[in-house]
Amino acid sequence: MTVYTAIISFLLIYIIGWFIYARIAIKSGPVNCLAFHDIGDEFDFSISRVNTKSFDRLLRYLAQTGRRGTSISECDQPNTVALTFDDGLENFYHLAFPILKRYGFRATVFLVSDFIGKTTAWDYHERNHLTWQQIAELAAAGIEFGSHSASHMDLRDLDDEELSYELCGSKEFLEQKLGQPVKYVSFPFGRFNKRVVQFSKKAGFISGFGLARTDNDFVLKRACVYLYDTPYSIEKKLRGSWIESCKDYINNSLAGGTIILRKLVPEKS
């Protein structure tokens, strides 16, 4: 067996194994919340990037099927879908927001409070984050903001003081700057455990959000949107397709590579 064959075999076993595990472990069901990360047209190797044409096509499909894109707080009426954006990247302001306005949709953006107006330090390539001026303009237009922690760490690995800063500190800082409640938290890399949930409740968050489906009542379901998604696959996600749930689970498992990278490579200043 050549090295190439061995690698291919390992990858196939890995993917099949995750599909089997996910089929057994994940309870699929309808969702009314979509999770985005990066909206942009520049090429990179990230599957979490959605180009502007695909994003426009998705919103147009939601509108054509009688659905309305909203923030999390507004997603309590029939035919509403909460649109959420992790990381608080600047391209939300330049690229996603104009398309949202075109359809009269709103959204919730999860901010990394220590990186507002700065550059990403935890990923393999740099991205700029929203500035306070942009955030103020978005808030005035009805965009809701939540916390994505203070510095985008894997919250499971932190001691009590660090975890309190990432959750309580981020929430208090954002509320002070925004002048409005920050009710929701999105866990970095979609990773959390019971202790992280306990600290989130203690911080005063109403609900948390990961990237894979869970039985934890505090952590609400979201369906992730990836580079390859189409209106058809999004429809399947919203309806609770177990195949789409499995795909999301596998893709979210790849975020572990970014976690390892952050541990091995010193944070950029």
C-alpha positions in Angstrom: 0.0 0.0 0.0 1.4 3.4 -1.0 1.4 6.4 1.3 -1.1 8.0 -1.0 -3.5 5.1 -0.8 -3.1 5.0 3.0 -3.9 8.7 3.3 -7.0 8.3 1.1 -8.1 5.2 3.0 -7.7 7.0 6.4 -9.7 10.0 5.1 -12.5 7.8 3.9 -12.7 5.8 7.1 -12.7 9.1 9.1 -15.5 10.6 7.1 -17.6 7.4 7.1 -17.0 7.1 10.8 -18.2 10.6 11.5 -21.3 10.0 9.4 -22.2 6.9 11.4 -21.5 8.6 14.7 -23.5 11.6 13.7 -26.4 9.6 12.5 -26.6 7.9 15.9 -25.7 10.8 18.1 -27.4 13.8 16.5 -31.1 14.3 16.8 -32.1 16.1 13.6 -35.1 18.3 13.5 -36.3 21.6 12.0 -34.3 24.8 12.7 -35.1 28.4 12.2 -31.6 29.8 12.6 -28.7 29.9 10.1 -25.0 30.5 11.0 -22.7 32.4 8.7 -19.0 33.4 9.2 -17.2 35.0 6.3 -19.1 36.7 3.4 -16.6 37.5 0.6 -15.4 36.9 -2.9 -11.7 36.6 -2.5 -10.4 33.0 -2.8 -9.2 31.2 0.3 -9.3 27.6 1.5 -12.0 28.1 4.1 -15.3 26.3 3.6 -17.0 28.7 5.9 -16.7 31.5 3.3 -19.9 32.3 1.3 -19.5 34.5 -1.8 -21.8 37.4 -2.3 -23.7 35.8 -5.3 -24.5 32.7 -3.2 -25.5 34.9 -0.2 -27.9 37.0 -2.4 -29.3 33.8 -4.0 -30.0 32.3 -0.5 -31.8 35.5 0.7 -33.8 35.7 -2.5 -34.9 32.1 -2.0 -36.0 32.8 1.6 -38.0 35.8 0.4 -39.5 33.8 -2.5 -40.6 31.1 -0.1 -42.4 33.5 2.2 -39.7 33.6 4.9 -38.2 36.7 6.5 -34.7 37.0 7.8 -34.5 38.4 11.3 -32.3 38.9 14.3 -32.5 36.2 17.1 -34.8 38.4 19.2 -37.2 38.9 16.4 -37.4 35.3 15.4 -40.6 34.4 17.3 -43.1 34.7 14.4 -44.1 32.2 11.8 -42.0 32.0 8.7 -39.0 33.9 10.3 -35.4 32.7 10.1 -32.7 34.1 12.3 -29.6 35.0 10.4 -26.5 35.0 12.6 -22.9 35.9 11.8 -20.0 34.8 14.0 -16.7 36.8 14.5 -18.0 40.3 13.7 -15.9 40.6 10.5 -15.8 43.9 8.6 -17.0 42.3 5.4 -20.4 42.0 7.1 -20.7 45.8 6.9 -19.3 46.1 3.3 -20.8 43.0 1.7 -23.5 41.2 3.7 -25.3 44.3 5.1 -26.2 45.9 1.7 -27.7 42.6 0.6 -29.7 42.2 3.8 -31.1 45.7 3.3 -32.1 44.9 -0.3 -34.5 42.2 1.1 -35.5 44.1 4.2 -33.8 41.5 6.4 -32.1 41.9 9.7 -29.5 39.7 11.6 -27.6 39.1 14.8 -23.8 39.6 14.7 -21.6 38.0 17.4 -18.7 40.2 18.2 -15.2 39.2 19.6 -15.0 42.2 22.0 -11.2 42.4 22.3 -10.8 42.5 18.5 -13.2 45.2 17.5 -11.4 47.4 14.9 -8.5 45.0 14.9 -7.3 42.0 12.8 -8.0 38.3 13.4 -5.3 36.6 15.4 -6.6 33.0 15.7 -6.9 31.9 12.1 -4.4 31.0 9.3 -5.2 34.2 7.4 -6.0 37.7 8.6 -9.4 39.4 8.4 -10.4 42.8 9.7 -13.1 43.2 12.3 -15.9 45.7 12.5 -15.1 49.1 13.9 -17.2 50.9 16.5 -18.3 53.4 14.0 -19.6 50.6 11.7 -21.2 48.8 14.6 -23.0 52.0 15.6 -24.4 52.4 12.1 -25.5 48.8 11.9 -27.2 49.0 15.3 -29.1 52.1 14.2 -30.3 50.0 11.2 -31.7 47.3 13.4 -28.8 44.8 13.5 -28.6 43.0 16.8 -25.3 42.2 18.5 -24.2 39.3 20.7 -20.9 38.1 22.3 -18.5 35.7 20.6 -16.3 35.9 23.8 -13.5 38.4 24.4 -10.7 36.9 22.5 -12.0 33.8 20.6 -10.4 31.1 22.8 -11.5 27.5 23.2 -13.5 28.2 26.4 -13.3 24.6 27.6 -9.6 25.0 28.4 -9.7 28.1 30.5 -9.6 28.5 34.3 -12.4 30.2 36.2 -10.8 33.7 36.0 -10.1 33.4 32.3 -13.5 32.0 31.5 -15.2 34.7 33.5 -13.3 37.4 31.6 -14.2 35.8 28.2 -17.9 35.7 29.0 -18.8 38.1 31.8 -16.1 40.6 30.7 -17.2 40.5 27.1 -20.9 40.9 27.9 -20.3 43.9 30.3 -17.9 45.6 27.9 -20.2 45.3 24.9 -23.3 46.4 26.8 -21.4 49.5 28.1 -20.3 50.4 24.5 -23.6 49.5 22.8 -25.9 50.9 25.4 -28.2 47.9 25.1 -28.5 44.4 26.5 -26.3 41.7 25.0 -28.5 38.6 25.5 -26.8 35.9 23.4 -23.4 34.2 23.2 -21.9 32.2 20.4 -19.2 29.9 21.6 -15.9 30.1 19.7 -15.3 27.2 17.3 -18.7 26.0 18.4 -17.1 24.3 21.4 -18.6 24.2 24.9 -19.2 21.9 27.9 -21.4 22.0 31.0 -19.0 24.3 32.8 -19.0 26.8 29.9 -22.8 26.8 29.9 -22.9 27.3 33.7 -20.6 30.4 33.4 -22.7 31.7 30.5 -25.8 31.5 32.6 -24.0 33.2 35.5 -22.9 36.0 33.1 -26.6 36.7 32.3 -26.9 35.3 28.8 -30.4 34.1 27.8 -29.1 31.5 25.3 -26.0 30.2 23.8 -25.2 29.0 20.3 -22.8 26.4 19.0 -22.3 25.0 15.5 -23.6 21.5 15.9 -26.9 20.3 17.2 -27.2 19.5 20.9 -29.5 18.3 23.6 -28.5 21.1 25.9 -31.6 23.3 26.5 -29.5 26.5 26.9 -27.7 26.0 23.6 -30.1 26.6 20.7 -29.9 24.9 17.3 -28.3 26.6 14.3 -27.7 25.2 10.8 -24.3 26.3 9.4 -24.0 27.8 5.9 -20.9 26.7 4.0 -19.2 27.5 0.7 -20.9 24.6 -1.1 -24.4 25.2 0.1 -27.3 26.0 -2.3 -30.9 27.0 -1.7 -31.8 23.3 -1.9 -29.4 22.3 0.8 -30.5 25.2 3.0 -34.1 24.1 2.6 -33.1 20.7 3.7 -31.2 22.1 6.7 -34.2 24.2 7.8 -36.5 21.1 7.5 -34.1 19.1 9.7 -32.5 16.7 7.2 -30.2 14.3 9.1 -27.8 14.2 6.1 -27.3 17.9 6.4 -26.9 17.6 10.1 -24.2 15.0 9.6 -22.4 17.2 7.1 -22.5 20.1 9.5 -21.2 18.0 12.3 -18.3 16.8 10.2 -17.4 20.3 9.0 -17.6 21.6 12.6 -15.2 18.9 13.7 -12.6 20.4 11.3 -12.6 23.6 13.4 -10.4 21.5 15.8 -7.5 22.2 13.4 -7.8 25.9 14.1 -7.9 25.2 17.8 -4.6 23.2 17.5 -3.1 26.0 15.3 -3.8 28.6 17.9 -2.2 26.5 20.6 0.9 25.9 18.5 1.4 29.3 16.9 1.9 32.4 19.1 -1.0 34.9 18.8 -0.3 37.8 16.4 0.1 41.2 18.0 
